[in-house]
């Protein structure tokens, strides 16, 4: 990962309380965890969204949650990129990935959108050379509706892996902003594995009202 003078960390999701715990909003949840872990500034309205600033291991970081709906995420990201004159390589976008098992993480630069509307929108504004952190939320069982799946709330049983994943992403964030994407993935995998091994088996939970 090439380094820029600062990092723009973008979490994808839909604004509004009704979407806050949707699978599609895991990017917002991850950005919140990072900002809290490193004592970022209070969130404030900026760039068609909300922003929080901080320093992670000596690197200036701007965290951004677009205030548009998912399919217009590029409006906010493009505005921030143009304001700071950032290269696409200085942008890291965190979002949900149905093709990864729940709790799995993959980082890559560039590539296609795989049908993700937020990524399509960002590609249209800044090109495809930014970094993508894909957080697995899994596919619905059988021939379930994918759109419905990502717009449903996480089930109570998902907390077993979701909490440790968000904690691990936040703890490993210094590796991500330092450009050490492989070490970031390795550390997240190790931390989440340890969490699974040390937590007692979760009781079977019923799906919440969003399921």
C-alpha positions as CSV (number, residue, x, y, z in Angstrom):
1,X,0.0,0.0,0.0
2,X,1.5,3.3,-1.0
3,X,1.4,6.0,1.7
4,X,-0.2,9.4,1.3
5,X,0.3,12.4,3.6
6,X,-2.9,11.5,5.4
7,X,-5.5,8.7,5.3
8,X,-9.2,9.0,4.5
9,X,-11.0,6.1,6.2
10,X,-14.5,5.7,4.9
11,X,-17.1,3.5,6.5
12,X,-20.1,2.7,4.3
13,X,-23.7,2.4,5.5
14,X,-27.1,4.1,5.3
15,X,-27.9,7.1,7.5
16,X,-30.7,6.9,10.0
17,X,-31.6,5.1,13.2
18,X,-33.6,2.5,11.3
19,X,-30.5,1.3,9.5
20,X,-28.0,1.6,12.3
21,X,-27.7,-2.2,13.0
22,X,-28.2,-3.5,9.5
23,X,-25.6,-5.8,8.0
24,X,-25.1,-3.2,5.3
25,X,-23.9,-0.8,8.0
26,X,-21.0,-2.8,9.3
27,X,-18.7,-0.1,7.7
28,X,-20.2,2.5,10.0
29,X,-19.8,0.3,13.0
30,X,-16.2,-0.4,12.2
31,X,-15.3,3.3,11.7
32,X,-17.1,4.1,15.0
33,X,-14.9,1.5,16.7
34,X,-11.7,2.9,15.3
35,X,-12.6,6.5,16.2
36,X,-13.5,5.5,19.7
37,X,-10.3,3.4,20.2
38,X,-8.0,6.2,19.2
39,X,-9.8,9.1,20.8
40,X,-10.8,10.9,17.6
41,X,-12.5,14.3,17.7
42,X,-16.3,14.5,18.0
43,X,-18.3,13.8,14.8
44,X,-19.3,16.9,12.9
45,X,-21.1,17.5,9.6
46,X,-18.8,17.8,6.7
47,X,-18.5,16.6,3.1
48,X,-22.1,15.5,2.8
49,X,-21.6,13.3,5.8
50,X,-20.0,13.3,9.3
51,X,-16.3,13.4,10.0
52,X,-14.0,12.7,12.9
53,X,-10.3,13.4,13.0
54,X,-7.4,11.8,14.8
55,X,-3.9,10.5,14.8
56,X,-3.0,6.8,14.5
57,X,0.7,6.0,15.1
58,X,1.7,9.5,13.9
59,X,-0.5,9.4,10.8
60,X,-3.3,11.9,10.3
61,X,-6.6,10.2,9.7
62,X,-10.0,11.6,8.7
63,X,-12.8,9.2,9.3
64,X,-15.9,9.7,7.1
65,X,-19.4,8.3,7.2
66,X,-21.3,9.5,4.2
67,X,-24.7,11.1,5.0
68,X,-26.2,10.0,1.7
69,X,-27.8,6.7,1.1
70,X,-25.4,3.9,0.1
71,X,-25.8,4.2,-3.7
72,X,-24.6,7.9,-3.5
73,X,-21.6,7.3,-1.2
74,X,-19.3,8.6,-3.8
75,X,-20.7,12.1,-3.5
76,X,-19.2,12.5,0.0
77,X,-16.0,10.6,-0.7
78,X,-15.3,12.5,-3.9
79,X,-15.8,15.8,-2.1
80,X,-13.4,14.9,0.6
81,X,-10.8,13.6,-1.8
82,X,-11.0,16.8,-3.9
83,X,-10.7,19.0,-0.9
84,X,-7.6,17.3,0.5
85,X,-6.2,16.6,-3.0
86,X,-5.7,13.0,-2.0
87,X,-4.7,10.3,-4.4
88,X,-7.0,7.3,-4.5
89,X,-4.3,5.3,-2.8
90,X,-4.8,7.4,0.3
91,X,-8.4,6.3,0.6
92,X,-9.5,3.2,2.6
93,X,-13.1,2.1,2.4
94,X,-14.6,-0.4,4.9
95,X,-17.8,-2.1,3.9
96,X,-19.9,-5.3,4.0
97,X,-19.1,-8.3,1.8
98,X,-21.7,-11.1,1.3
99,X,-19.1,-13.3,-0.5
100,X,-17.1,-13.7,2.7
101,X,-18.2,-15.8,5.7
102,X,-19.3,-13.8,8.7
103,X,-16.4,-12.3,10.6
104,X,-13.8,-12.8,7.8
105,X,-11.8,-9.9,6.5
106,X,-10.1,-9.2,3.1
107,X,-8.1,-6.2,2.0
108,X,-7.4,-5.3,-1.6
109,X,-6.6,-2.4,-3.8
110,X,-8.8,-1.8,-6.8
111,X,-11.0,-4.3,-8.5
112,X,-14.7,-4.5,-9.4
113,X,-17.7,-3.5,-7.3
114,X,-19.2,-7.0,-7.2
115,X,-22.6,-5.3,-7.4
116,X,-22.1,-3.3,-4.2
117,X,-23.8,0.1,-4.9
118,X,-21.6,2.0,-2.5
119,X,-18.5,0.9,-4.2
120,X,-20.0,1.6,-7.7
121,X,-20.7,5.1,-6.6
122,X,-17.2,5.7,-5.2
123,X,-15.6,4.2,-8.4
124,X,-17.5,6.7,-10.4
125,X,-16.1,9.6,-8.4
126,X,-12.5,8.8,-7.7
127,X,-11.7,5.7,-9.9
128,X,-11.0,2.2,-8.6
129,X,-7.5,2.5,-7.2
130,X,-8.5,3.0,-3.5
131,X,-8.2,0.4,-0.8
132,X,-11.1,-1.8,0.2
133,X,-11.6,-3.5,3.5
134,X,-14.3,-6.1,3.0
135,X,-16.0,-7.4,6.2
136,X,-17.8,-10.6,5.7
137,X,-21.5,-10.8,6.6
138,X,-22.3,-14.0,4.6
139,X,-25.0,-14.8,2.2
140,X,-28.6,-15.7,3.1
141,X,-29.3,-19.4,3.3
142,X,-30.6,-21.2,0.2
143,X,-32.0,-18.8,-2.4
144,X,-32.7,-16.0,0.1
145,X,-33.0,-12.4,-1.0
146,X,-29.5,-10.8,-0.9
147,X,-30.8,-7.2,-0.7
148,X,-33.2,-8.2,2.1
149,X,-30.3,-10.0,3.9
150,X,-28.0,-7.0,4.0
151,X,-30.8,-4.6,4.9
152,X,-31.8,-6.8,7.9
153,X,-30.5,-6.2,11.3
154,X,-27.8,-8.5,12.6
155,X,-29.3,-11.3,14.6
156,X,-28.6,-11.7,18.3
157,X,-26.5,-14.7,17.5
158,X,-24.3,-12.6,15.2
159,X,-22.9,-10.7,18.3
160,X,-20.7,-13.7,19.0
161,X,-18.5,-12.8,16.0
162,X,-19.5,-9.2,15.3
163,X,-18.2,-7.7,18.6
164,X,-14.8,-9.4,18.4
165,X,-14.5,-8.5,14.8
166,X,-15.1,-4.8,15.4
167,X,-12.7,-4.8,18.3
168,X,-10.0,-6.5,16.2
169,X,-10.4,-4.1,13.3
170,X,-9.9,-1.2,15.7
171,X,-6.9,-2.8,17.4
172,X,-5.2,-3.6,14.1
173,X,-6.0,-0.2,12.6
174,X,-2.4,1.1,13.0
175,X,-1.3,-1.6,10.6
176,X,-4.0,-0.6,8.1
177,X,-3.1,3.1,8.0
178,X,0.6,2.3,7.9
179,X,0.1,0.4,4.6
180,X,0.7,-3.0,6.1
181,X,-2.5,-4.6,4.7
182,X,-1.3,-8.2,5.0
183,X,-0.2,-7.8,8.6
184,X,-3.6,-6.1,9.3
185,X,-5.5,-9.1,7.9
186,X,-3.3,-11.5,9.9
187,X,-3.7,-9.7,13.1
188,X,-7.5,-9.4,12.7
189,X,-7.7,-13.2,12.0
190,X,-5.6,-13.9,15.1
191,X,-7.5,-11.7,17.4
192,X,-10.9,-13.0,16.3
193,X,-9.7,-16.6,16.6
194,X,-8.5,-16.0,20.1
195,X,-11.9,-14.4,20.9
196,X,-13.8,-17.4,19.6
197,X,-11.6,-19.8,21.6
198,X,-11.9,-17.8,24.9
199,X,-15.7,-17.0,24.8
200,X,-18.2,-19.6,26.1
201,X,-20.6,-21.0,23.5
202,X,-23.5,-18.6,22.9
203,X,-27.0,-19.7,23.8
204,X,-29.2,-20.1,20.8
205,X,-30.8,-16.8,20.1
206,X,-34.0,-15.9,18.2
207,X,-33.7,-13.5,15.3
208,X,-34.5,-10.0,16.1
209,X,-37.4,-8.1,14.6
210,X,-35.3,-7.0,11.6
211,X,-34.7,-10.6,10.5
